[in-house]
Amino acid sequence: MVIQCIFEGIVIGSILALIAMGIALIWGVMNVLSFSQGEFLMIGMYITFFLNKKWGIDPILSIPFTAILMFLIGLLIYKTLIRKALKGPILSQRLITFALSMVLVNGMLMLVTSEFRTIQKITFSGIIDFGFLVISKEKLVPLTVSILVTTVLFFFMNKTNTGKAIRATSLDKDAAELVGINTEFSYALAFGIASAIAGIAGCVLAYYYYITPTVGTSFLLFGLIAVALGGFGSIFGAYIGGILMGLVDVFAGVYFNTAFKYVAVCVLFMLVVSLRPKGLFGK
């Protein structure tokens, strides 16, 4: 039972980690709290659903298309909304993505209604039974993709010149501009990458989870808590925070009560923040 709970917790945590890393990336670079990451995940799920329904494309195969499309949507949103909000007062910067999330949710409710949908045609299904652990192939997919995406993101941010430019911008915008870094490009790229990651999370989540316009709300809330746990601005911390959230969620639901798992998550958050106000990996 314990091993099974660990697996299930890591699966859920891997999705939360993808959401949290996008939030951490935007906050770390632009100092803007993205309340729209959950809705980007939701849009990714719908893109996956319609590709599967119309052409029978498996969610895994739809990842490249969804990631590119969500990246472009992220760039468009940055250019038309976020960039202008950054010139305004702090409150405007904080609330612009919250307003955007409301528009996206209600817009999708008008377009596709609140009907629950699921992916019908998937390549990987069934279970792998080890006796002490039963692995659902549908849930193995998001775990694998999460690990791959996280690895690629860490490599990009730490080993490429573009990634290093984004990190330099996050540390000191003025100093980065003095050495010739295009900080405006770094901002746009960071927002686009975060949107693409949320879209990928939507692709893999659609493998086993229901799809509805409001699905991103709970994932956004947990994603924000995961970022706070790991430390705002720390991508690695966001990933660890997401995994911890998933583990606490599952263990509390199994060993206590399903209704108690949200309380357990909040208790964990309060304990960590009381001991380390900047999070586990915050500076």
C-alpha positions as CSV (number, residue, x, y, z in Angstrom):
1,M,0.0,0.0,0.0
2,V,2.8,2.4,0.9
3,I,4.7,1.8,-2.4
4,Q,1.4,2.2,-4.3
5,C,0.7,5.5,-2.6
6,I,4.2,6.7,-3.4
7,F,3.8,5.9,-7.1
8,E,0.3,7.6,-7.3
9,G,1.7,10.6,-5.4
10,I,4.6,11.0,-7.7
11,V,2.3,10.8,-10.7
12,I,0.0,13.6,-9.4
13,G,3.1,15.5,-8.2
14,S,4.7,15.4,-11.6
15,I,1.7,17.2,-13.1
16,L,1.7,19.8,-10.3
17,A,5.5,20.1,-10.8
18,L,5.0,21.1,-14.5
19,I,2.5,23.8,-13.5
20,A,4.7,25.0,-10.7
21,M,7.8,25.2,-12.8
22,G,6.0,27.5,-15.3
23,I,4.8,29.7,-12.4
24,A,8.3,29.8,-10.9
25,L,9.9,30.7,-14.3
26,I,7.6,33.6,-14.9
27,W,7.9,34.9,-11.3
28,G,11.7,34.5,-11.3
29,V,12.2,36.4,-14.5
30,M,9.4,39.0,-14.5
31,N,8.3,39.1,-10.9
32,V,4.8,38.4,-12.1
33,L,2.5,35.8,-10.4
34,S,0.8,33.8,-13.2
35,F,-2.7,32.9,-12.2
36,S,-3.4,31.7,-15.8
37,Q,-1.2,28.6,-15.8
38,G,-4.1,26.4,-14.9
39,E,-6.1,27.7,-17.8
40,F,-3.1,27.1,-20.2
41,L,-3.2,23.5,-18.9
42,M,-6.9,23.4,-19.7
43,I,-6.4,24.7,-23.2
44,G,-3.7,22.1,-23.8
45,M,-6.2,19.4,-22.7
46,Y,-8.8,20.7,-25.2
47,I,-6.3,20.9,-28.0
48,T,-5.4,17.3,-27.3
49,F,-9.0,16.2,-27.0
50,F,-10.1,17.7,-30.4
51,L,-7.0,16.3,-32.2
52,N,-7.8,12.9,-30.8
53,K,-11.5,13.1,-31.6
54,K,-11.1,14.4,-35.2
55,W,-8.0,12.5,-36.3
56,G,-7.4,9.9,-33.6
57,I,-4.0,11.4,-32.7
58,D,-2.7,10.0,-29.4
59,P,-2.1,12.6,-26.7
60,I,1.7,11.8,-26.7
61,L,1.9,12.5,-30.5
62,S,0.0,15.8,-30.0
63,I,2.6,17.1,-27.6
64,P,4.9,18.8,-30.2
65,F,1.9,20.6,-31.9
66,T,0.3,21.6,-28.6
67,A,3.6,22.8,-27.1
68,I,4.4,25.0,-30.2
69,L,0.8,26.4,-30.3
70,M,0.8,27.2,-26.6
71,F,4.2,28.8,-26.9
72,L,2.9,31.1,-29.6
73,I,-0.3,31.8,-27.6
74,G,2.0,32.7,-24.6
75,L,4.1,35.1,-26.8
76,L,0.9,36.7,-28.1
77,I,-0.5,37.2,-24.6
78,Y,2.8,38.6,-23.4
79,K,3.0,41.1,-26.3
80,T,-0.6,42.3,-26.0
81,L,-1.2,42.2,-22.2
82,I,1.8,41.4,-19.9
83,R,4.3,43.7,-21.4
84,K,2.0,46.7,-21.0
85,A,1.0,45.7,-17.5
86,L,4.6,45.6,-16.5
87,K,4.7,49.4,-17.1
88,G,1.9,49.9,-14.6
89,P,1.6,49.7,-10.8
90,I,2.4,46.5,-9.0
91,L,-1.3,45.7,-8.4
92,S,-2.0,45.8,-12.1
93,Q,0.9,43.4,-12.7
94,R,-0.5,41.0,-10.1
95,L,-4.1,41.1,-11.3
96,I,-3.6,41.0,-15.1
97,T,-3.1,37.2,-15.2
98,F,-6.0,36.6,-12.7
99,A,-8.3,38.6,-15.1
100,L,-6.9,36.6,-18.0
101,S,-7.7,33.3,-16.3
102,M,-11.3,34.4,-15.7
103,V,-11.7,35.4,-19.4
104,L,-10.2,32.0,-20.5
105,V,-12.4,29.9,-18.3
106,N,-15.7,31.7,-19.1
107,G,-14.7,31.9,-22.8
108,M,-14.3,28.2,-22.9
109,L,-17.5,27.6,-21.0
110,M,-19.3,29.6,-23.8
111,L,-17.5,27.8,-26.6
112,V,-17.6,24.2,-25.4
113,T,-20.0,24.2,-22.4
114,S,-19.2,22.6,-19.0
115,E,-19.6,19.1,-20.3
116,F,-17.1,16.6,-19.0
117,R,-15.0,15.0,-21.7
118,T,-12.4,12.2,-21.8
119,I,-9.9,10.9,-24.4
120,Q,-11.3,7.8,-26.0
121,K,-8.5,6.6,-28.3
122,I,-5.2,6.1,-26.5
123,T,-2.2,4.0,-27.3
124,F,-1.0,3.0,-23.8
125,S,-3.7,1.4,-21.6
126,G,-3.9,-1.4,-19.1
127,I,-1.8,-2.2,-16.1
128,I,1.6,-3.6,-15.2
129,D,1.3,-5.8,-12.1
130,F,4.4,-6.4,-10.0
131,G,2.4,-7.8,-7.1
132,F,3.6,-5.2,-4.6
133,L,2.9,-2.4,-7.1
134,V,0.3,-2.0,-9.8
135,I,1.3,0.6,-12.4
136,S,-1.3,2.1,-14.7
137,K,0.1,2.7,-18.2
138,E,-2.1,5.7,-18.5
139,K,-0.5,7.3,-15.4
140,L,3.0,6.1,-16.4
141,V,2.8,8.4,-19.4
142,P,2.6,11.8,-17.5
143,L,5.3,10.7,-15.2
144,T,7.7,9.9,-18.0
145,V,6.9,13.1,-19.9
146,S,7.3,15.2,-16.8
147,I,10.8,13.8,-16.2
148,L,11.8,14.4,-19.8
149,V,10.4,18.0,-19.9
150,T,12.1,18.8,-16.6
151,T,15.4,17.5,-17.8
152,V,15.2,19.5,-21.0
153,L,14.2,22.6,-19.1
154,F,17.1,22.3,-16.7
155,F,19.5,21.7,-19.6
156,F,18.2,24.7,-21.5
157,M,18.3,27.1,-18.5
158,N,21.8,26.0,-17.4
159,K,23.7,25.0,-20.5
160,T,22.5,27.2,-23.4
161,N,23.4,30.9,-23.9
162,T,19.7,31.7,-24.3
163,G,18.8,30.0,-21.0
164,K,21.7,31.8,-19.2
165,A,20.5,35.1,-20.6
166,I,17.1,34.4,-19.1
167,R,18.7,33.6,-15.8
168,A,20.8,36.7,-15.9
169,T,17.7,38.8,-16.6
170,S,16.0,37.2,-13.6
171,L,18.9,38.1,-11.3
172,D,19.4,41.8,-12.4
173,K,17.5,43.2,-15.4
174,D,19.6,46.4,-15.6
175,A,22.9,44.6,-15.3
176,A,21.8,42.2,-18.0
177,E,21.0,45.0,-20.4
178,L,24.4,46.6,-19.7
179,V,26.1,43.5,-21.0
180,G,24.0,43.4,-24.2
181,I,21.2,41.0,-23.2
182,N,17.8,41.6,-24.8
183,T,15.7,41.5,-21.6
184,E,12.5,42.1,-23.5
185,F,13.2,38.9,-25.5
186,S,14.0,37.0,-22.3
187,Y,10.7,38.1,-20.8
188,A,8.7,37.0,-23.9
189,L,10.6,33.7,-24.2
190,A,10.1,32.9,-20.5
191,F,6.3,33.5,-20.7
192,G,6.1,31.4,-23.9
193,I,8.1,28.5,-22.4
194,A,5.9,28.6,-19.3
195,S,2.8,28.4,-21.5
196,A,4.2,25.6,-23.5
197,I,5.0,23.6,-20.4
198,A,1.5,24.0,-19.1
199,G,0.2,22.9,-22.5
200,I,2.4,19.7,-22.3
201,A,1.0,19.1,-18.8
202,G,-2.5,19.3,-20.3
203,C,-1.6,16.8,-23.0
204,V,-0.4,14.1,-20.6
205,L,-3.1,14.9,-17.9
206,A,-5.8,14.3,-20.6
207,Y,-4.5,10.7,-20.8
208,Y,-6.4,9.7,-17.7
209,Y,-8.2,12.8,-16.3
210,Y,-11.5,14.4,-17.2
211,I,-11.6,17.6,-19.3
212,T,-13.7,20.6,-18.5
213,P,-13.2,24.4,-18.7
214,T,-12.7,24.6,-14.9
215,V,-10.2,21.8,-14.6
216,G,-7.2,24.1,-14.2
217,T,-8.4,25.8,-11.1
218,S,-7.4,23.1,-8.5
219,F,-4.2,22.5,-10.3
220,L,-3.3,26.2,-10.3
221,L,-4.0,26.4,-6.5
222,F,-1.8,23.4,-5.8
223,G,0.8,24.7,-8.3
224,L,1.0,28.0,-6.4
225,I,1.4,26.3,-3.1
226,A,4.1,24.0,-4.6
227,V,6.0,27.2,-5.8
228,A,5.8,28.7,-2.3
229,L,7.0,25.4,-0.8
230,G,10.0,25.2,-3.1
231,G,10.8,28.9,-3.0
232,F,9.6,31.5,-5.4
233,G,11.8,31.8,-8.5
234,S,13.5,28.3,-8.0
235,I,12.5,26.0,-10.8
236,F,14.1,23.0,-9.0
237,G,12.3,24.0,-5.8
238,A,9.0,24.2,-7.7
239,Y,9.6,20.6,-9.0
240,I,10.3,19.3,-5.6
241,G,7.4,21.2,-4.2
242,G,5.1,19.6,-6.7
243,I,6.2,16.1,-5.9
244,L,5.8,16.8,-2.2
245,M,2.3,18.1,-2.8
246,G,1.3,15.0,-4.7
247,L,2.7,12.6,-2.0
248,V,0.9,14.5,0.8
249,D,-2.4,14.6,-1.3
250,V,-2.4,10.8,-1.8
251,F,-1.2,9.7,1.6
252,A,-3.7,11.9,3.4
253,G,-6.5,10.7,1.1
254,V,-5.7,7.0,1.6
255,Y,-4.8,6.9,5.3
256,F,-7.1,9.6,6.7
257,N,-10.0,10.8,4.6
258,T,-10.4,12.1,1.1
259,A,-11.8,15.4,2.4
260,F,-8.7,15.8,4.7
261,K,-6.1,15.8,1.9
262,Y,-6.6,19.5,1.1
263,V,-6.2,20.2,4.8
264,A,-3.0,18.2,4.9
265,V,-1.6,20.1,1.9
266,C,-2.3,23.4,3.6
267,V,-0.8,22.2,6.9
268,L,2.3,21.2,5.1
269,F,2.5,24.6,3.5
270,M,2.1,26.4,6.8
271,L,4.7,24.3,8.5
272,V,7.3,24.8,5.8
273,V,6.6,28.6,5.5
274,S,6.8,28.9,9.3
275,L,10.2,27.2,9.4
276,R,11.5,28.6,6.1
277,P,9.6,31.7,5.0
278,K,11.3,31.8,1.6
279,G,10.6,28.1,0.9
280,L,12.8,25.0,0.9
281,F,15.1,26.3,-1.8
282,G,14.4,30.1,-1.7
283,K,17.2,32.5,-1.2
